[in-house]
Amino acid sequence: GALIDSWDAWIAVLAECRVRRHLRPLTEDEVRQHWGQGIAADCNNWFVGETPRQLAGEYDDGFRRHVGLVRVIDGAKAAVQAVRGLGARTAVVTNSPRAMVEQVLATVGLRSEFEILACGDEVSRGKPDPALVRLALIRLGLAPETVVMIGDTQLDVAAARAAGVFVVGLGTPGDARVESMLEFRLQLG
């Protein structure tokens, strides 16, 4: 959510998965209640009886069909390039599966902006657990106190804080807060 807006794609994917099971599509408000909590929570909340493994393949297939609905958040690319221009290393930390993340970043032209990825299918527990943030730290070879994470949900904030990382909330409270990626870019100087 800090880099791309995948809302419309996810609404379409979830609707297909629900209709395939003879369930009514979810309203946008129903999706917002559990948005970004990872595939295990989706199984518990929207696809009772399914396992994350069963649902992951459907998500991947559906997302590939709807990737054209994904767009880069205004100011995100410029902000990441500014961070890189300062000599800082960059990573994506997401509850989404790696194959999907690779595809989305490539499709929207952001893959080359990130040195590493830490994805939901690479750890046993996604955000708000700190495992993904810690995985990114290991892959970057950096100590938590030297890193700044930007996140758009309280799941991001909780994961960063639990890993000892300073977190900038994008439209949400964190150790610092910005309302847009453009504002974040401007604060970099």
N, C-alpha and C positions, 0 to 999 in steps of 0.2 A: 503493500500500500504506500510505502514511501517513494517508490520508484515508478511503479506502474499502476494503472487503474484496470483491474481485471474483473470488476463487478459484473458487467454485462455478460462476459464470457461465463463466469461462474453461475449466474442466474440461469443461463441456457443449459449448462452442463447438469446442474442439479435438477432442472425441470425434466430433462431427458431421462436421467436416472430414476426419478420418481415415477414418471409415466410408464417406464419399462416395467415397474413393479406394481402397476395399477394403483398408484397413489397419486393424489392431486399434487400439482406443482405447489411449491412453497411461495408464500407472498414475500415481497422484499423485506417486510418487517420481521417475518419469521427467520429469514436468512440472517438479518442483522443481529438477532439475539445470540447467535452462535458463530458469527463470522470470524474466521481466522483461527479457530481453536484446533484445527488439525483434523485429519481423517478419522481418528478414533472417536472424537467427539461427534463427528458427522454420523458415524455408525450408531452411536448411542442416542442421538437426538432425532435424526431424520431417516435412518435406514436400520431400524431395530432388527437384530438377528444377523446382519451382515458383519463380516470381518473387514478390517482395514485392507487386508491383502485383496479380498474379493472386489472391493470398491475401487481400489487404486487403479486397476486396469481400465475400468470404465471411465474414471476421471481423466486418465491420460488420453484415451481415445476421444472422449468428448471435448477435452480442451484443445486437442489438435484440430478438431473440426471448427472450433469457435475462436481460435487464437487471433483471428482478424478483428475481433471485438476489443482486443487489449490495446491500450494506448499509454504512452509515457506521460507521467505526471508533469505538468508545467514546471519548468525550472529544474527538473531532476537531473537531466544529463549535464547541464551547465554546472550544477552543484557538485556532481561527482568529478567532473573534469577540473573544477577549482580545487577540490581536495587533492586530487592527483597532482595538480600543478604545484601544490605546496610540498610535494615529496612524500605525502602520506600513502600508505597502502590501503587497498579497498577490498571489501568482502560483502557478499550478500548472505544474510542469515534469515532463513525462511522455513516455515513449517511445510511448505510445498515440496513434492518429490523432485529429485535432481533432474530427471529427464525433462520434466515439465518446465523447470526453471531455465534449463539450458535452451530449450526451444523458445520460450517467451523472450528471454534476453536477446537471443539471436534475431528473432523476428522484429523486435523493436529497435535493434541496433545498439544495445547496451552491453553485450557480452564482453567485448574487448575492454570495457571500462573497469572490470573487476578481476582482481588477481585470483581470488578463491571464492568458492561457494561452500556454505554449510547448510544442508537441506534436511528436511524432516524425515526422509527415509534413511538417513545415515545415523540416526540416534534412536534410542528406545523411547524417549519422551521428548516431545516438542515443547515449544514455548507455552506456558510461562516457566517451564523447567529451564535451568541455565545450560543444559547440555549442548545446545546448538551454539550458544555464544562461546562456550569453552572450546568447542571443536574449531570454531573460527580462530580463536586465539592461538590454539596449537598449530593450526595450519599456517597462520601468519607468523608464528614464532614471536608473539608479542605478549607482554605482561598486561593484565587487566587495567592497571592504573595509567597505561600509556594510550588507551583506546577510547574513542568516542563512538557511540552507536546512536543512530537516529532511527526512531520507530514510531509508528502511527497508532499503536494500540497499547493498552495497559498490559497485555501479554508480553509485548516487547520490553516495556519498562521493567516489569517484574523479572524477566529473564536476564536483562542486562545488570540490574542491581544485584541479583543473586550471584552473578559471576564477577561482581566487583568492578563493573564497567560504568563509566559516566554515560548517561543517556539523555539525549535531546528528544523530547516529545514533539512529534509533528501533529499539532492540533490536539494534543493530549498532555496532561501534566507529566513531567519528568524532572531530571535534575536541572534542566533548562527547557525552554519551550519556544517553538517557532510555529507560525501558522501556515507556512508554505515553504516549499523547497527554494523558492526565490529568496525569501527572507533568510533562510539558512545560508544560501550562497552569498548574500550581501553581508552577513555577519562575519564571513570568512575574510573579508577585506579585499 
